[in-house]
């Protein structure tokens, strides 16, 4: 698990970290317990039940299945072969040992990932999070630091702002590099806007890093503006529709910020975001 941003919107990241650490310790207890096959199976199934109970309301179902109820779990649950013979008992214990070791590895990765995510937020002063749609970068890639975000997003008083670019947006820009379509102004080729936006992002975005745009001529009187790339872990199955994928990624940021909004020029995108409980700002073309 390369990322631990699959928390439910109402989850507390600190509480999730506490639960993960506790459950990881319980896995160690399984390893150090008695060697009787019946005890191994009982303690392992008890752990999965406790882990599911603790995490169900805190992380998304896909994350829960990846961390706790793996394919091997369901196989072990259906194996009622204890006591058939010693060889079968040893085989069952061997399978459970392997599964416990793998759960420890996954929990270690999840704990590290969540700690890293929290580190990204700890130096930010409760910012408003603005998740940018692709068309916003078409229009404003060259003025990300100078654009009057607080005014255009109606943030009063001025608030620190974290601009977030989901990797799905970068994918869309990449796909548009060879497009023959025109951009929103009806004259500029879409590929020209896409290439320019990618060049800007390439100079700003680094993996697992927040870039402070205040060092890049933010106007006097404006609050701090930051930007980051929101990447996906390898286990995340991206949604086919780009708008839905951007909204889904925006929802994963809600546990880390009290105010997450989607910024777009498209009415449909704004309506979809609001349907899923996100704030949305629809900008108007000048």
Secondary structure per residue as TSV (DSSP state, phi and psi in degrees):
chain	resnum	aa	ss	phi	psi
A	1	X	-	360.0	110.4
A	2	X	-	-86.1	-16.3
A	3	X	-	-139.2	148.1
A	4	X	-	-126.3	50.2
A	5	X	-	-101.0	11.6
A	6	X	-	-88.3	42.0
A	7	X	B	-85.0	152.8
A	8	X	-	-70.7	154.7
A	9	X	T	-58.1	-33.1
A	10	X	T	-92.5	2.3
A	11	X	-	-73.7	150.0
A	12	X	-	-98.5	117.0
A	13	X	H	-54.5	-38.2
A	14	X	H	-63.8	-41.1
A	15	X	H	-66.2	-39.1
A	16	X	H	-62.7	-42.8
A	17	X	H	-61.7	-40.4
A	18	X	H	-62.8	-43.8
A	19	X	H	-63.7	-44.1
A	20	X	H	-61.8	-43.0
A	21	X	H	-65.4	-41.4
A	22	X	H	-62.1	-47.2
A	23	X	H	-68.0	-32.2
A	24	X	H	-65.0	-39.2
A	25	X	H	-64.4	-37.3
A	26	X	H	-65.2	-32.3
A	27	X	H	-64.2	-38.8
A	28	X	H	-63.1	-36.5
A	29	X	H	-64.9	-35.2
A	30	X	H	-62.1	-43.3
A	31	X	H	-64.7	-30.8
A	32	X	T	-95.1	4.1
A	33	X	S	-82.8	-173.6
A	34	X	-	-63.7	158.7
A	35	X	-	-93.0	0.2
A	36	X	-	-61.8	132.3
A	37	X	H	-53.4	-40.6
A	38	X	H	-64.5	-36.1
A	39	X	H	-69.8	-41.1
A	40	X	H	-59.0	-48.6
A	41	X	H	-65.0	-42.5
A	42	X	H	-63.5	-46.1
A	43	X	H	-68.1	-36.0
A	44	X	H	-66.7	-45.7
A	45	X	H	-66.6	-37.1
A	46	X	H	-61.5	-41.4
A	47	X	H	-63.3	-43.9
A	48	X	H	-64.1	-37.1
A	49	X	H	-64.8	-44.1
A	50	X	H	-65.5	-42.3
A	51	X	H	-63.2	-42.6
A	52	X	H	-63.2	-40.4
A	53	X	H	-65.6	-44.2
A	54	X	H	-71.0	-36.5
A	55	X	H	-98.1	-15.6
A	56	X	T	-56.4	-41.0
A	57	X	T	-86.5	-0.1
A	58	X	T	-112.4	-30.9
A	59	X	B	-126.3	159.1
A	60	X	-	-66.5	156.9
A	61	X	H	-58.2	-42.1
A	62	X	H	-61.6	-38.9
A	63	X	H	-66.9	-40.3
A	64	X	H	-61.4	-44.7
A	65	X	H	-65.4	-37.9
A	66	X	H	-68.2	-39.2
A	67	X	H	-81.3	-38.5
A	68	X	T	-116.2	-64.4
A	69	X	S	-94.1	71.3
A	70	X	-	-71.4	175.7
A	71	X	H	-60.8	-37.3
A	72	X	H	-65.1	-32.1
A	73	X	H	-59.7	-47.7
A	74	X	H	-66.3	-34.1
A	75	X	H	-64.6	-46.2
A	76	X	H	-64.3	-35.5
A	77	X	H	-64.3	-32.0
A	78	X	H	-88.6	-6.7
A	79	X	-	-88.3	98.9
A	80	X	-	-107.6	68.8
A	81	X	-	-121.8	10.8
A	82	X	T	-61.9	137.8
A	83	X	T	86.3	-1.7
A	84	X	S	-66.1	-50.4
A	85	X	-	-164.6	166.5
A	86	X	H	-63.9	-36.4
A	87	X	H	-64.6	-42.2
A	88	X	H	-65.3	-39.7
A	89	X	H	-62.9	-43.4
A	90	X	H	-63.6	-38.4
A	91	X	H	-63.8	-42.8
A	92	X	H	-62.8	-44.2
A	93	X	H	-63.0	-39.5
A	94	X	H	-61.2	-41.7
A	95	X	H	-65.5	-42.2
A	96	X	H	-66.1	-41.2
A	97	X	H	-57.3	-45.5
A	98	X	H	-61.3	-44.1
A	99	X	H	-64.3	-42.1
A	100	X	H	-63.0	-43.0
A	101	X	H	-61.4	-39.9
A	102	X	H	-68.7	-37.3
A	103	X	H	-63.6	-39.7
A	104	X	H	-61.0	-43.9
A	105	X	H	-61.1	-44.5
A	106	X	H	-67.1	-39.3
A	107	X	H	-67.9	-38.8
A	108	X	H	-59.9	-43.1
A	109	X	H	-66.1	-40.4
A	110	X	H	-66.2	-41.8
A	111	X	H	-63.2	-46.2
A	112	X	H	-61.1	-43.7
A	113	X	H	-63.3	-44.1
A	114	X	H	-67.3	-38.9
A	115	X	H	-60.9	-41.9
A	116	X	H	-65.2	-40.1
A	117	X	H	-64.0	-42.8
A	118	X	H	-64.1	-35.3
A	119	X	H	-61.9	-34.2
A	120	X	H	-65.7	-29.5
A	121	X	H	-92.8	-21.1
A	122	X	H	-67.2	-25.3
A	123	X	T	-93.2	2.7
A	124	X	S	-98.2	140.7
A	125	X	-	-91.9	76.1
A	126	X	S	42.7	60.4
A	127	X	-	-76.1	156.8
A	128	X	E	-73.5	135.6
A	129	X	E	-103.7	120.9
A	130	X	E	-112.4	110.2
A	131	X	E	-88.3	120.1
A	132	X	E	-89.6	130.3
A	133	X	-	-76.2	161.8
A	134	X	H	-59.7	-39.0
A	135	X	H	-67.4	-23.6
A	136	X	H	-67.3	-37.8
A	137	X	H	-72.3	-30.7
A	138	X	H	-56.1	-42.0
A	139	X	H	-87.4	-31.7
A	140	X	H	-130.5	18.3
A	141	X	G	-59.1	-27.8
A	142	X	G	-92.6	4.8
A	143	X	G	-141.5	35.9
A	144	X	T	-61.8	-34.1
A	145	X	T	-85.5	-31.3
A	146	X	T	-93.7	-12.3
A	147	X	S	-64.5	137.1
A	148	X	-	-76.5	71.6
A	149	X	H	-59.0	-47.9
A	150	X	H	-58.9	-40.0
A	151	X	H	-68.8	-48.4
A	152	X	H	-72.2	-26.1
A	153	X	T	-95.8	2.3
A	154	X	T	58.0	50.2
A	155	X	-	-102.2	106.4
A	156	X	S	-131.6	132.3
A	157	X	S	-65.3	174.9
A	158	X	-	-53.6	137.3
A	159	X	-	-123.6	148.5
A	160	X	-	-61.2	144.6
A	161	X	E	-131.0	132.5
A	162	X	E	-111.3	111.2
A	163	X	E	-82.9	129.2
A	164	X	E	-118.2	129.8
A	165	X	E	-112.5	104.0
A	166	X	E	-64.9	149.9
A	167	X	H	-61.4	-24.2
A	168	X	H	-63.0	-32.1
A	169	X	H	-68.2	-42.7
A	170	X	H	-61.3	-40.4
A	171	X	H	-60.6	-42.9
A	172	X	H	-62.7	-44.0
A	173	X	H	-61.7	-40.2
A	174	X	H	-61.2	-41.6
A	175	X	H	-68.1	-23.0
A	176	X	H	-89.7	-4.5
A	177	X	T	-61.4	-26.9
A	178	X	T	-112.3	13.2
A	179	X	-	-69.5	143.3
A	180	X	-	-95.9	2.3
A	181	X	S	-74.2	162.3
A	182	X	B	-93.1	150.6
A	183	X	-	-76.9	-176.0
A	184	X	T	-61.4	-25.6
A	185	X	T	-78.0	-5.6
A	186	X	S	79.9	-2.4
A	187	X	S	-123.8	-42.1
A	188	X	S	-77.0	130.3
A	189	X	B	-59.8	138.6
A	190	X	H	-59.4	-36.3
A	191	X	H	-62.5	-31.6
A	192	X	H	-66.5	-44.7
A	193	X	H	-63.7	-43.5
A	194	X	H	-63.7	-44.3
A	195	X	H	-65.5	-40.5
A	196	X	H	-65.5	-41.1
A	197	X	H	-64.6	-41.7
A	198	X	H	-64.2	-38.3
A	199	X	H	-62.9	-42.0
A	200	X	H	-63.5	-48.2
A	201	X	H	-63.5	-35.8
A	202	X	H	-62.0	-29.4
A	203	X	H	-86.1	-10.1
A	204	X	H	-111.3	-39.9
A	205	X	-	-92.9	129.9
A	206	X	-	-127.1	146.4
A	207	X	T	-58.2	134.0
A	208	X	T	56.5	35.8
A	209	X	-	-137.8	142.1
A	210	X	E	-102.6	125.1
A	211	X	E	-97.4	129.4
A	212	X	E	-87.8	110.7
A	213	X	G	-78.3	-6.7
A	214	X	G	-60.7	-24.4
A	215	X	G	-80.0	0.7
A	216	X	T	-122.4	53.2
A	217	X	T	61.0	51.2
A	218	X	-	-68.4	132.2
A	219	X	-	-59.2	149.8
A	220	X	T	-57.9	140.5
A	221	X	T	88.0	-9.3
A	222	X	-	-92.8	153.1
A	223	X	-	-78.3	173.2
A	224	X	-	-67.2	143.2
A	225	X	E	-125.5	127.8
A	226	X	E	-120.8	163.9
A	227	X	E	-143.9	145.5
A	228	X	E	-148.6	155.6
A	229	X	E	-90.3	134.1
A	230	X	E	-106.7	101.0
A	231	X	-	-88.5	170.1
A	232	X	-	-110.2	148.7
A	233	X	-	-78.4	164.8
A	234	X	T	-66.0	-24.4
A	235	X	T	-82.6	-12.1
A	236	X	-	-74.5	122.8
A	237	X	-	-89.5	102.3
A	238	X	-	-60.8	142.0
A	239	X	-	-71.3	148.9
A	240	X	S	-66.4	-37.2
A	241	X	S	-85.2	125.1
A	242	X	H	-63.5	-40.1
A	243	X	H	-60.8	-44.6
A	244	X	H	-64.4	-38.6
A	245	X	H	-64.9	-42.0
A	246	X	H	-63.8	-42.9
A	247	X	H	-64.2	-42.3
A	248	X	H	-59.9	-42.5
A	249	X	H	-68.5	-34.6
A	250	X	H	-64.0	-37.5
A	251	X	H	-63.5	-30.8
A	252	X	T	-69.6	-13.5
A	253	X	T	-90.5	-10.9
A	254	X	G	-60.1	-36.1
A	255	X	G	-64.5	-18.1
A	256	X	G	-100.8	-12.6
A	257	X	-	-143.9	141.5
A	258	X	S	-74.8	-15.5
A	259	X	-	-140.7	108.6
A	260	X	E	-120.2	128.5
A	261	X	E	-134.2	154.5
A	262	X	E	-100.8	132.3
A	263	X	E	-111.6	125.8
A	264	X	E	-152.8	165.3
A	265	X	S	-103.5	-2.4
A	266	X	-	-100.9	130.6
A	267	X	H	-65.0	-42.9
A	268	X	H	-61.1	-41.1
A	269	X	H	-63.1	-43.6
A	270	X	H	-62.4	-42.8
A	271	X	H	-63.5	-42.3
A	272	X	H	-63.2	-44.5
A	273	X	H	-60.8	-44.9
A	274	X	H	-65.7	-33.8
A	275	X	H	-59.6	-33.6
A	276	X	T	-95.5	16.7
A	277	X	T	87.6	7.8
A	278	X	-	-92.9	151.3
A	279	X	E	-77.5	150.9
A	280	X	E	-143.2	139.2
A	281	X	E	-117.1	121.5
A	282	X	E	-98.3	110.8
A	283	X	-	-76.0	158.0
A	284	X	-	-112.2	139.5
A	285	X	-	-68.1	135.7
A	286	X	-	-71.5	360.0
